[in-house]
Amino acid sequence: MEETKNNKPAHHYKFGAVRATIWKEKRAAPGGKAFDAWSVVIDRTYKDAAGAWKTTSSLKENDIPKAIAALTRAYAYVCEKGGDEGDGSA
C-alpha cells in the first residue's frame, strides 16, 4: 500500500474509538489497464498516561464488534466504488 502517494484517505468509518480508513491507489494491470486498488487500515484511538491521543492496531475485547461494523461498512464502500478489478481479489 502506498499511502504516501495520496495523503488523503478515500473515506473512513468510526465506531467509538475504532476507525477503518479506506485508501485508494491507482495501479496498472499487466497489459497496462489502469484500476483502483483499495486497502483498509483499522485502528483504535486512546489517551496515554500523559493525556496525549495515540493510535494502535491492537483492539480490546469490546472493540471487536466496532471493528466488524467499521470493516463491514468499508467493504460495502469499496464494493460500491468498483473493488479490485485488476487482481481478482474482490
N, C-alpha and C positions, 0 to 999 in steps of 0.2 A: 504494500500500500504506500502510495506517495502522497502523504498529507501536505508536504511542503510545496507541491506544485500548485495547490489551491488551498490557501489557508482558511477558507470559509467552508464549513460543512454544508451539505445539501439540505439537511434537516436534522432535528433531534426531537426525542420524546423523553419527558422526565416524569417519573412517578416517585414522589417523595425525594429521597436522596439519590435515587438511581436514575441514570441517564443513558440512553442509547443515542449515539451520534452517528449519523449516516454521512459517508464520504463518497464522492463520485470522481472517477478518474477516466479520462478518455484513453482508450487503448486501440491498438491495431491488431487485428487477427492476421494469421498467415494469409497472404494474398492482399493485405493492405486495407481490408474493410474495417472502418472505424466502428467502435462500440463503446458503450458506457460500462465500466467496471465499478461495482459497488462494494463497499465494505462498511462494517458496523463496529464501533468501539463501545463497549459497555463499561461504565464506571460508577463509582459511588462517591459522594462528597461527605466530608466530615470536618469537624474542628479539632485541631491538635490541642495539646496541653496549654499552649500559649494563646489559644483562641483564633489561630490563623486557619483559614479554609484550605483543605487539601483534597486531593482525589486519589482513589485507589481502585484497582480492578478486583480487589477482594470483597466478597459480599458476605454480609451477616445472614443468619438463618431467615430473618423476616424480610430481607431484601430479595430473596429468590422469587416470590410472586410478582414483585415490582419489576424485576429484570425480565421475567417471562412476558409481562404486559408490554414493556418497552420494546422487547425484541419482536413480539408479535406485530406491533404497530410498524416497526422498522421494516419488517419483512413485507407487510402489505404495501408500504410506501414504495419499496424497491420494485415489487411486482407491478404496481400501477405505473411506474416510470419506465418499465421495459425490461428490467432484470439484466442478467449477463447473457447477451446474445452471442458473444464471441467464443466463450469457452464451454458452453453447455452445462454449467453448474447450477443454473437456477431452475 
